[in-house]
Amino acid sequence: MTEFEQETPENFRCGFAAIIGRPNVGKSTLMNRILGQKISITSRRPQTTRHRIHGIKTTDECQVIYVDTPGLHKQGGKAMNRYLNQAASSALQDVDVVLFVVAGTKWTDEDELVLARVKNVTAPVILVVNQIDRLEKERLLPHLAQLSQRMNFHTIVPVSAQSGENVEALEAEVEKLMPYGPAHFPEDQITDRSMRFLAAEIVREKLTRQLGQELPYELTVEIESYEIKDDVVHIGALIWVERDGQKAIVIGKGGQGLKKIGQEARLDLEKVLEQKVFLQLWVKVKEGWSADERALRSLGYTDE
């Protein structure tokens, strides 16, 4: 038994909550809001989240391990599409509650796809209606009534992940569904991911936000070096793209694009690490990596 398990109160609760939904409904923003810290990267670009990420929220009475997932979407032909859907679907196994996130009053074919998946889980499903800050209040209640007809949800909770409205009420519902048991992680741990992983994700977030529609899935980030010298974190990050033309787009005219990405990523990393960061970026071409399952595995894309 670990030290933190020994200190767990008798009536303590601990369990897993999977956050699931189609792309761009605010799943990562919701988890970051709950944790009070950026763990999952965000952008307006679909499929920004590519991995299952555990965010750990510990209070005096409960520890909830939230599982952020890639957006479930209609299957594409690439290995990356298959990986994303597999990572999202596998998160539904062995969890204590599922948070099915939808956006405002919009309901799409991909929402229907997610609904079909969650109907097959044994855990209770909370429907989270996000972006209520963008809705006129008189439209909300009729919409919630319509949604309640789609499935026997445990409950429906309207929230704004962006502003934090009603998120505490959602957390209270989640905590009530956690089983009694000892904590799985120390109370000050906020994720099970390494700092190398978070560094790669932060760089990729800046790439996604700056490049927008120009590079969809065809880039990823690999951390080649991570070491601390004289209280400075030295990080070397390699940006993989699929074609020479994409490399030129990332670097930008006179190297200004890569410089801006590096500056923004360094500032975010210093906030997360609470240390000075020296960040170096390189861009290389690995043709067809996003369509090659072996290449995906070599770059850290597993469903673990």
C-alpha positions in Angstrom: 0.0 0.0 0.0 1.4 3.4 -0.9 1.8 6.3 1.5 -1.2 8.3 0.0 -3.5 5.3 0.2 -2.7 4.9 3.9 -3.7 8.5 4.4 -7.0 8.3 2.5 -10.1 9.0 4.8 -12.5 6.1 5.4 -15.3 7.4 3.3 -13.1 8.6 0.5 -14.3 8.2 -3.2 -12.1 7.6 -6.2 -12.8 6.7 -9.8 -12.6 7.5 -13.5 -14.8 9.8 -15.6 -14.4 9.6 -19.4 -15.0 12.9 -21.3 -16.3 11.9 -24.8 -17.9 13.7 -27.7 -17.4 14.7 -31.4 -14.6 17.0 -32.3 -14.7 20.7 -31.2 -17.4 20.5 -28.5 -15.0 21.7 -25.8 -13.9 18.5 -24.1 -10.3 19.7 -23.4 -11.5 23.1 -22.4 -13.8 21.5 -19.9 -11.1 19.3 -18.4 -8.7 22.3 -18.1 -11.5 24.3 -16.4 -12.1 21.5 -13.9 -8.4 21.1 -13.1 -7.7 24.9 -13.0 -4.7 24.3 -15.2 -3.9 23.5 -18.8 -3.3 19.8 -19.3 -5.0 19.2 -22.6 -4.2 21.5 -25.5 -7.0 23.4 -27.3 -7.7 25.1 -30.6 -10.6 25.6 -33.0 -9.1 23.0 -35.2 -10.9 19.6 -35.1 -8.8 16.7 -33.8 -6.5 18.8 -31.8 -6.6 16.2 -29.0 -4.9 13.1 -30.3 -4.3 11.1 -27.1 -6.2 9.9 -24.0 -5.0 12.3 -21.3 -5.7 11.8 -17.6 -6.4 14.9 -15.5 -6.5 14.3 -11.7 -8.7 16.4 -9.4 -8.4 15.6 -5.7 -10.4 17.1 -2.9 -10.7 16.2 0.8 -13.5 13.7 0.0 -12.8 12.5 -3.5 -10.3 11.9 -6.3 -11.7 11.9 -9.9 -9.4 10.9 -12.8 -10.9 12.6 -15.8 -10.0 11.0 -19.2 -9.9 13.5 -22.0 -10.3 11.9 -25.4 -10.0 12.7 -29.1 -13.2 13.6 -30.8 -15.2 10.6 -32.2 -15.8 11.2 -35.9 -16.7 9.4 -39.1 -14.0 7.0 -39.9 -11.4 8.3 -42.5 -9.1 6.2 -44.5 -5.8 7.2 -42.7 -4.2 5.3 -39.9 -4.4 8.5 -37.8 -8.2 8.5 -38.1 -8.4 4.9 -37.0 -6.1 5.6 -34.1 -8.1 8.7 -32.9 -11.4 6.8 -32.9 -9.9 3.8 -31.2 -8.3 6.0 -28.5 -11.7 7.6 -27.8 -13.7 4.4 -27.8 -11.3 2.5 -25.6 -11.7 5.2 -22.9 -15.3 4.1 -22.4 -14.0 0.8 -20.9 -13.8 0.4 -17.1 -14.9 4.0 -16.2 -17.3 4.9 -13.5 -19.1 7.6 -15.4 -19.2 9.0 -18.9 -19.5 12.7 -19.7 -21.0 13.0 -23.1 -20.3 16.6 -24.2 -22.4 18.3 -26.9 -22.2 21.9 -28.1 -25.1 24.2 -27.6 -28.2 23.4 -29.6 -26.3 21.9 -32.5 -26.8 18.1 -33.1 -24.9 16.5 -35.9 -24.4 13.0 -37.4 -21.2 12.7 -35.4 -23.1 13.4 -32.2 -25.4 10.6 -33.2 -22.3 8.4 -33.7 -21.2 9.2 -30.1 -24.7 8.5 -28.8 -24.7 5.0 -30.3 -21.4 4.3 -28.6 -22.4 5.5 -25.2 -25.7 3.6 -25.3 -23.6 0.4 -25.1 -21.7 1.3 -21.9 -22.7 0.1 -18.5 -21.5 3.2 -16.6 -24.0 6.0 -16.0 -23.9 8.7 -18.7 -24.2 12.4 -17.9 -25.1 14.6 -20.9 -23.0 17.8 -20.7 -24.5 20.6 -22.8 -21.6 23.0 -23.3 -21.5 26.6 -24.6 -24.6 27.8 -22.8 -23.0 31.2 -22.6 -23.7 31.5 -26.3 -27.4 30.5 -26.0 -30.5 32.6 -25.3 -31.9 31.2 -22.1 -35.4 30.7 -23.6 -34.0 28.3 -26.1 -32.1 26.2 -23.5 -35.0 24.5 -21.7 -36.9 23.2 -24.8 -33.5 22.0 -26.1 -32.7 20.1 -22.9 -36.2 18.5 -23.0 -35.5 17.3 -26.6 -32.1 15.9 -25.7 -33.6 14.0 -22.7 -35.7 11.9 -25.3 -32.6 10.6 -27.0 -31.4 8.4 -24.1 -32.1 7.6 -20.5 -29.2 9.9 -19.3 -28.3 9.8 -15.6 -28.7 13.6 -15.7 -28.3 16.5 -18.1 -26.0 19.4 -17.0 -25.7 22.6 -19.0 -22.4 24.3 -18.6 -20.0 26.8 -20.1 -16.5 25.3 -20.0 -15.1 28.7 -21.3 -16.6 30.8 -18.5 -16.9 28.1 -15.8 -20.7 28.6 -15.5 -22.3 25.5 -13.7 -19.1 23.5 -13.9 -19.0 23.0 -10.1 -22.5 21.5 -10.3 -21.2 19.1 -12.9 -18.3 18.1 -10.7 -20.6 17.5 -7.8 -22.7 15.1 -9.9 -19.5 13.3 -11.0 -18.2 12.9 -7.5 -21.5 11.4 -6.3 -21.0 8.6 -8.8 -17.5 7.7 -7.8 -17.1 4.4 -5.8 -15.7 4.4 -2.3 -12.0 3.5 -2.3 -8.5 4.9 -1.8 -6.9 7.5 -4.0 -4.9 6.2 -7.0 -2.6 9.2 -7.2 -0.9 11.6 -4.7 -3.1 14.6 -3.9 -0.7 17.1 -5.6 -0.5 15.1 -8.9 -2.6 16.6 -11.7 -1.8 14.3 -14.6 -0.2 10.9 -15.3 1.6 12.3 -18.4 5.3 13.2 -18.4 6.6 16.7 -18.8 8.1 15.6 -22.1 4.6 14.7 -23.4 3.2 18.0 -22.2 6.0 19.9 -23.8 5.3 18.2 -27.2 1.6 18.9 -26.9 2.2 22.6 -26.1 4.4 23.0 -29.2 1.8 21.2 -31.3 -0.9 23.5 -30.0 1.0 26.6 -31.1 1.5 25.0 -34.5 -2.2 24.1 -34.9 -3.3 27.6 -33.8 -0.9 29.4 -36.1 -1.2 27.3 -39.2 -5.0 26.8 -39.0 -6.3 25.0 -42.1 -2.9 24.8 -43.9 -1.7 21.6 -42.1 -4.4 19.3 -40.9 -3.1 16.0 -39.5 0.3 16.1 -41.3 2.4 17.3 -38.4 3.4 16.0 -35.1 6.0 16.9 -32.5 8.7 14.6 -30.9 10.8 15.7 -27.9 14.4 14.7 -28.7 16.0 16.1 -25.5 14.7 17.3 -22.1 17.2 18.2 -19.3 17.6 20.7 -16.5 20.8 22.7 -16.3 21.3 25.5 -13.7 17.6 25.8 -13.1 16.8 26.1 -16.8 14.8 23.5 -18.6 16.5 22.8 -22.0 14.1 21.2 -24.5 14.8 20.1 -28.1 11.7 19.5 -30.1 11.5 18.0 -33.6 8.4 18.9 -35.8 7.6 16.2 -38.3 5.7 17.0 -41.5 5.0 14.9 -44.6 6.2 17.1 -47.5 8.9 19.7 -48.2 6.2 22.3 -48.9 4.8 21.8 -45.5 8.2 22.3 -44.0 8.5 25.6 -45.7 5.0 26.6 -44.3 6.0 25.8 -40.8 9.4 27.6 -41.0 7.8 30.7 -42.6 9.4 33.5 -44.5 12.9 34.1 -43.1 12.2 31.6 -40.3 9.6 34.0 -38.7 6.9 31.3 -38.5 9.0 28.9 -36.5 10.4 31.7 -34.3 6.8 32.8 -33.3 5.8 29.2 -32.6 8.9 28.8 -30.4 8.3 32.0 -28.5 4.6 31.2 -27.7 5.4 27.6 -26.7 8.3 28.7 -24.5 6.0 31.2 -22.6 3.4 28.5 -22.0 6.0 26.0 -20.9 7.4 28.4 -18.4 4.0 28.9 -16.9 3.4 25.1 -16.6 6.9 24.3 -15.3 7.3 27.5 -13.3 10.9 27.5 -14.5 12.9 29.3 -17.2 12.8 27.3 -20.5 15.3 27.2 -23.4 13.4 25.7 -26.4 14.9 24.7 -29.7 12.8 23.6 -32.6 13.7 21.8 -35.8 11.5 20.7 -38.8 12.0 17.4 -40.7 10.1 15.5 -43.3 8.8 12.0 -42.7 6.7 11.2 -45.8 3.3 9.6 -45.2 3.8 9.2 -41.4 0.1 9.9 -40.6 -1.0 7.0 -42.8 1.5 4.5 -41.6 0.6 2.6 -38.4 4.2 1.7 -37.7 5.3 5.3 -38.0 2.5 6.3 -35.7 3.7 3.8 -33.1 7.3 5.0 -33.4 6.1 8.6 -32.8 4.2 7.6 -29.6 0.7 7.1 -31.0 -0.5 4.1 -29.0 -3.9 3.6 -27.3 -2.2 3.3 -23.9 
